[in-house]
Amino acid sequence: MQTEPYYLESIIERITGQHTVPFGDAILSTLDTAIGCETCEELFTPSNPSTYMGLNGCEIILNSSASHAELRKLRTRLDLIANSTRKLGGIYVYANATGVDGEARMMFDGSSMILVNGRVLEQGSQFSLNPVEVTVATIDIEQVRSFRSSISRNVQGAAQPDYPRVEFPIRLSRPADEVYFSDVLKMSKDKELRILDPMEEIWLSTSVYLWQCLDSSTVALFVYGMARLVMHSIAAGETTTLSDLRRVTGIKDFSPKKPEEIVNLLLTTCYMGTVNSSEDTKSRAKKLSEKLGGHHLDISIDNAVGAHNDLIKTALNFTPRYSVHGGSRAENLALQNIQARNRMVVQYSLAQLATTARNLPRAGTPLLVLSSGNVDENLRGYYTKYDASSGDLAPLGSISKTDARRFQSWARDEWDLPIMTDFLEATPTAELLPLEAGVQDDESENEMGMTYEAINRHKATIITPSIHLSGYNPDDNRHDLRPFLYVVDFPWQFNKIKAHVEKLEARLQKRA
């Protein structure tokens, strides 16, 4: 709530005739209204500036925001803005950024809004491919003044210290009769804010993320969802999207009729099987890729895994065995990791050569590798470093296993993909252990148990960059603050907690 004079450069001074301009936190006063500004972060604080500006007579609040996207976050924003203007009265113009930032870890979902006295008049699109979007509303400023005269705010307003003001001898409004009797200008009416279902948010956010910069099947769905969003944008007449699509595919006159045509040019899937793989997972992978339009490959990496094992045997003069064959836990884990890490090497080779082998218009252009690690695995460390969890982008990296399954179920129903039922009903398994009587022995949930505590925290330091999309995101770059350079099992603290729990349980037993 203060300003100070800023001395202008001489070149500006000659144009404006001013020596200084006020710089700081102030209300802009015109001949017909008063305008204030607050930032993105200030909206979420207990005493946001718009409250004090409103009590000082400010009628319009502008918020040029960069509020990053999270699942279910739009409702929080709406509640904050609506409650502020509902109690105080006023017009709130909320403009939010849209798209992905340059770091590829954060994205913004748009959904700019204009509210008056707690009511929504206009809302921009959420998770859009449009490079620029303008949200406009026509409002009678007298609605604000009438609303404020009907509530008990004047005593508090009179007690407020004066807010600095910068005077502008201009008018922003038009005479009422020009609007009310106009055939062109219409007063904006109240509308219900569109709140996306969290599964729609997952679809649209990952689509925008991929376009601008259970697990593997979910990532494939994200690419398909991106293609659907691109088709919607083109159908709506967004020429920028069509131009970008033609540039990405290298086809100058490319005009797809369905999303599968886009997926076929952009997505290459590969089932990398071993002797430990089952026919069920192999069949499901092929059916899903074909349904979505992807270019699917089916290969065996047994030769590569065998060569790797032979190298280890020669180097160590030792033959590791699976636990079902009498090997130790260390041997069992090492043999699984060899398979997983060979898949990472193969997938990068395929990504580099796929466009050349297919003789596509942009032959020689490497593809991005999409990793399939999710939040639950990242938090637990239940994955192999530099396997399927490694890639160029991690669309699923900030989404939990639970939300991923919900999204699969939603996509199955919304996009008519009955094949997803097979993935939803399948038992999660990495298929890295020998098949015994045709049944896998490494069901993920059974193998993982609940005994790891924090021993795998260090793995989070190499997680593939993922879009920040949830408050539970374990991305080490910003959101996971767990230490990893020293022992993190905290025995003293956890023993105290366990002792306290035992006392509470003893008291409950006595009461019973």
QUIURDA-V760213 format. One record per residue. N is the residue number from 0. RES is the residue in one small letter. OMEGA is omega in whole degrees, -180 to 180 (NA if undefined). D_CENTER is the distance of its C-alpha to the mean C-alpha in whole Angstrom. Layout:
# QUIURDA-V760213
N_RES_OMEGA_D_CENTER + N_RES_OMEGA_D_CENTER
This chain:
# QUIURDA-V760213
0_m_176_35 + 1_q_177_37 + 2_t_175_38 + 3_e_-178_40 + 4_p_176_42 + 5_y_-176_40 + 6_y_-175_43 + 7_l_172_42 + 8_e_-175_43 + 9_s_-179_46 + 10_i_177_45 + 11_i_-179_43 + 12_e_-180_46 + 13_r_-179_48 + 14_i_-173_46 + 15_t_-176_45 + 16_g_-180_48 + 17_q_174_46 + 18_h_-178_47 + 19_t_171_44 + 20_v_177_41 + 21_p_-178_39 + 22_f_178_36 + 23_g_-176_34 + 24_d_-176_33 + 25_a_173_35 + 26_i_177_35 + 27_l_-177_36 + 28_s_174_39 + 29_t_-180_40 + 30_l_-175_43 + 31_d_180_41 + 32_t_177_38 + 33_a_-173_36 + 34_i_176_33 + 35_g_-179_31 + 36_c_167_27 + 37_e_-175_25 + 38_t_180_22 + 39_c_-176_18 + 40_e_-178_19 + 41_e_179_22 + 42_l_-175_21 + 43_f_-178_20 + 44_t_-178_23 + 45_p_-179_26 + 46_s_-178_28 + 47_n_-175_26 + 48_p_-177_29 + 49_s_178_29 + 50_t_-179_31 + 51_y_177_33 + 52_m_179_33 + 53_g_178_34 + 54_l_177_37 + 55_n_175_38 + 56_g_178_38 + 57_c_-175_35 + 58_e_-178_34 + 59_i_177_31 + 60_i_177_28 + 61_l_177_25 + 62_n_176_22 + 63_s_-165_20 + 64_s_169_17 + 65_a_-178_14 + 66_s_-174_12 + 67_h_-176_8 + 68_a_168_6 + 69_e_177_6 + 70_l_175_7 + 71_r_-176_11 + 72_k_-177_11 + 73_l_179_13 + 74_r_178_16 + 75_t_179_16 + 76_r_-179_16 + 77_l_-179_19 + 78_d_-180_21 + 79_l_-179_21 + 80_i_-177_22 + 81_a_-180_24 + 82_n_-180_26 + 83_s_-178_27 + 84_t_178_29 + 85_r_179_30 + 86_k_-170_32 + 87_l_-172_33 + 88_g_178_33 + 89_g_178_32 + 90_i_-180_29 + 91_y_179_26 + 92_v_-175_24 + 93_y_179_20 + 94_a_-177_19 + 95_n_177_15 + 96_a_179_14 + 97_t_179_12 + 98_g_-174_10 + 99_v_179_9 + 100_d_-175_11 + 101_g_-178_14 + 102_e_180_13 + 103_a_175_10 + 104_r_-176_8 + 105_m_175_7 + 106_m_-176_6 + 107_f_-169_8 + 108_d_177_9 + 109_g_-177_12 + 110_s_175_14 + 111_s_-174_17 + 112_m_171_20 + 113_i_-180_24 + 114_l_174_26 + 115_v_178_29 + 116_n_177_31 + 117_g_-179_28 + 118_r_179_28 + 119_v_177_25 + 120_l_180_27 + 121_e_178_24 + 122_q_175_20 + 123_g_-178_18 + 124_s_178_16 + 125_q_-178_12 + 126_f_-178_10 + 127_s_175_13 + 128_l_-180_14 + 129_n_180_17 + 130_p_179_18 + 131_v_178_20 + 132_e_-178_20 + 133_v_178_23 + 134_t_-172_23 + 135_v_174_27 + 136_a_175_29 + 137_t_-171_33 + 138_i_173_34 + 139_d_-177_37 + 140_i_180_37 + 141_e_176_40 + 142_q_179_37 + 143_v_-178_36 + 144_r_178_40 + 145_s_-180_41 + 146_f_-177_38 + 147_r_179_39 + 148_s_-177_42 + 149_s_180_42 + 150_i_-176_40 + 151_s_180_42 + 152_r_-170_40 + 153_n_180_43 + 154_v_179_44 + 155_q_179_41 + 156_g_-179_41 + 157_a_-178_44 + 158_a_-177_44 + 159_q_172_41 + 160_p_-178_42 + 161_d_176_42 + 162_y_178_38 + 163_p_-179_39 + 164_r_173_39 + 165_v_-174_40 + 166_e_175_42 + 167_f_-178_41 + 168_p_179_44 + 169_i_175_42 + 170_r_178_41 + 171_l_-174_38 + 172_s_175_39 + 173_r_175_41 + 174_p_-175_44 + 175_a_-177_44 + 176_d_177_46 + 177_e_-179_44 + 178_v_-174_41 + 179_y_-180_43 + 180_f_-178_45 + 181_s_175_43 + 182_d_-177_43 + 183_v_-179_39 + 184_l_179_38 + 185_k_176_36 + 186_m_180_35 + 187_s_-180_32 + 188_k_179_32 + 189_d_174_29 + 190_k_179_26 + 191_e_180_24 + 192_l_178_21 + 193_r_177_18 + 194_i_-179_16 + 195_l_169_14 + 196_d_180_14 + 197_p_178_11 + 198_m_174_12 + 199_e_178_12 + 200_e_178_8 + 201_i_180_7 + 202_w_-173_10 + 203_l_-178_9 + 204_s_180_5 + 205_t_177_6 + 206_s_178_10 + 207_v_-179_9 + 208_y_-179_7 + 209_l_-177_11 + 210_w_-175_13 + 211_q_171_13 + 212_c_NA_13 + 213_l_-147_19 + 214_d_179_16 + 215_s_178_17 + 216_s_178_18 + 217_t_178_15 + 218_v_176_13 + 219_a_176_16 + 220_l_179_15 + 221_f_179_12 + 222_v_178_14 + 223_y_177_17 + 224_g_177_14 + 225_m_180_13 + 226_a_177_17 + 227_r_180_18 + 228_l_177_16 + 229_v_178_18 + 230_m_178_21 + 231_h_-178_20 + 232_s_179_20 + 233_i_179_23 + 234_a_179_25 + 235_a_176_24 + 236_g_180_26 + 237_e_-176_23 + 238_t_179_25 + 239_t_179_23 + 240_t_179_20 + 241_l_178_24 + 242_s_178_25 + 243_d_-180_22 + 244_l_179_22 + 245_r_177_26 + 246_r_-179_25 + 247_v_-178_23 + 248_t_-178_25 + 249_g_180_28 + 250_i_-171_30 + 251_k_-177_31 + 252_d_-177_32 + 253_f_178_29 + 254_s_-175_29 + 255_p_178_27 + 256_k_180_28 + 257_k_-175_25 + 258_p_-179_22 + 259_e_178_24 + 260_e_178_25 + 261_i_-179_22 + 262_v_-177_21 + 263_n_-179_25 + 264_l_-172_24 + 265_l_-172_21 + 266_l_171_21 + 267_t_178_23 + 268_t_-179_23 + 269_c_173_26 + 270_y_-178_27 + 271_m_-174_29 + 272_g_173_31 + 273_t_178_34 + 274_v_-179_37 + 275_n_-178_35 + 276_s_-179_32 + 277_s_177_33 + 278_e_-179_34 + 279_d_-178_32 + 280_t_178_28 + 281_k_-179_30 + 282_s_-179_31 + 283_r_-179_27 + 284_a_-179_25 + 285_k_-178_28 + 286_k_-178_28 + 287_l_-179_24 + 288_s_179_24 + 289_e_179_27 + 290_k_-178_25 + 291_l_-180_22 + 292_g_-176_24 + 293_g_173_24 + 294_h_-170_26 + 295_h_175_27 + 296_l_180_29 + 297_d_-176_31 + 298_i_173_33 + 299_s_179_34 + 300_i_-179_33 + 301_d_180_36 + 302_n_180_38 + 303_a_179_36 + 304_v_179_35 + 305_g_178_39 + 306_a_178_40 + 307_h_179_37 + 308_n_179_39 + 309_d_178_43 + 310_l_179_42 + 311_i_179_41 + 312_k_-179_44 + 313_t_-176_46 + 314_a_-173_45 + 315_l_-175_45 + 316_n_-174_48 + 317_f_-180_46 + 318_t_179_45 + 319_p_-179_42 + 320_r_174_42 + 321_y_-179_39 + 322_s_180_40 + 323_v_178_41 + 324_h_177_44 + 325_g_-179_45 + 326_g_178_42 + 327_s_178_41 + 328_r_180_37 + 329_a_178_37 + 330_e_-178_38 + 331_n_-179_36 + 332_l_-179_33 + 333_a_-180_34 + 334_l_176_35 + 335_q_-177_31 + 336_n_178_29 + 337_i_179_32 + 338_q_-176_30 + 339_a_-177_27 + 340_r_174_27 + 341_n_177_29 + 342_r_179_27 + 343_m_180_24 + 344_v_-179_27 + 345_v_-176_28 + 346_q_177_25 + 347_y_177_25 + 348_s_178_28 + 349_l_-179_27 + 350_a_-179_24 + 351_q_-171_27 + 352_l_-173_30 + 353_a_-178_28 + 354_t_178_28 + 355_t_-179_32 + 356_a_-179_33 + 357_r_-179_32 + 358_n_178_34 + 359_l_-180_31 + 360_p_178_31 + 361_r_179_29 + 362_a_-178_31 + 363_g_178_30 + 364_t_180_27 + 365_p_176_25 + 366_l_173_22 + 367_l_176_18 + 368_v_180_18 + 369_l_179_15 + 370_s_-173_15 + 371_s_177_15 + 372_g_179_15 + 373_n_-174_13 + 374_v_-176_13 + 375_d_179_16 + 376_e_180_18 + 377_n_-180_16 + 378_l_-178_17 + 379_r_-173_21 + 380_g_-178_21 + 381_y_175_22 + 382_y_178_22 + 383_t_175_24 + 384_k_178_23 + 385_y_171_23 + 386_d_179_23 + 387_a_178_20 + 388_s_-178_17 + 389_s_179_18 + 390_g_178_17 + 391_d_178_16 + 392_l_180_12 + 393_a_-178_11 + 394_p_-176_8 + 395_l_-169_9 + 396_g_179_9 + 397_s_-179_7 + 398_i_-178_8 + 399_s_178_12 + 400_k_-179_15 + 401_t_179_16 + 402_d_178_13 + 403_a_179_13 + 404_r_177_16 + 405_r_179_16 + 406_f_177_14 + 407_q_180_17 + 408_s_179_19 + 409_w_-179_18 + 410_a_178_17 + 411_r_-177_21 + 412_d_-175_22 + 413_e_-175_20 + 414_w_178_21 + 415_d_180_24 + 416_l_-178_23 + 417_p_179_26 + 418_i_-178_26 + 419_m_177_22 + 420_t_179_25 + 421_d_179_26 + 422_f_-179_23 + 423_l_-177_23 + 424_e_-178_26 + 425_a_176_27 + 426_t_-180_27 + 427_p_180_24 + 428_t_179_26 + 429_a_-178_26 + 430_e_178_30 + 431_l_-180_31 + 432_l_-177_34 + 433_p_174_37 + 434_l_178_38 + 435_e_-178_40 + 436_a_176_42 + 437_g_-178_39 + 438_v_179_37 + 439_q_-178_34 + 440_d_-177_35 + 441_d_178_31 + 442_e_-168_29 + 443_s_-175_26 + 444_e_178_26 + 445_n_-177_30 + 446_e_-175_30 + 447_m_-179_27 + 448_g_178_29 + 449_m_-175_28 + 450_t_-175_30 + 451_y_-171_28 + 452_e_-174_27 + 453_a_-173_26 + 454_i_-177_27 + 455_n_180_25 + 456_r_-176_23 + 457_h_-178_24 + 458_k_-177_22 + 459_a_-178_18 + 460_t_-179_20 + 461_i_179_19 + 462_i_178_16 + 463_t_179_14 + 464_p_-180_12 + 465_s_177_8 + 466_i_176_5 + 467_h_-173_5 + 468_l_-178_3 + 469_s_178_7 + 470_g_180_10 + 471_y_-178_12 + 472_n_-180_10 + 473_p_-178_13 + 474_d_-176_12 + 475_d_-176_16 + 476_n_-175_15 + 477_r_-164_14 + 478_h_180_13 + 479_d_-175_16 + 480_l_178_19 + 481_r_179_22 + 482_p_179_25 + 483_f_-178_25 + 484_l_177_29 + 485_y_-175_31 + 486_v_-174_32 + 487_v_178_29 + 488_d_173_31 + 489_f_-174_32 + 490_p_-177_35 + 491_w_-179_37 + 492_q_-177_34 + 493_f_175_34 + 494_n_177_37 + 495_k_180_38 + 496_i_180_35 + 497_k_179_37 + 498_a_179_40 + 499_h_179_39 + 500_v_179_37 + 501_e_177_41 + 502_k_180_42 + 503_l_180_40 + 504_e_178_41 + 505_a_178_45 + 506_r_179_45 + 507_l_179_43 + 508_q_178_46 + 509_k_179_49 + 510_r_-179_48 + 511_a_NA_48
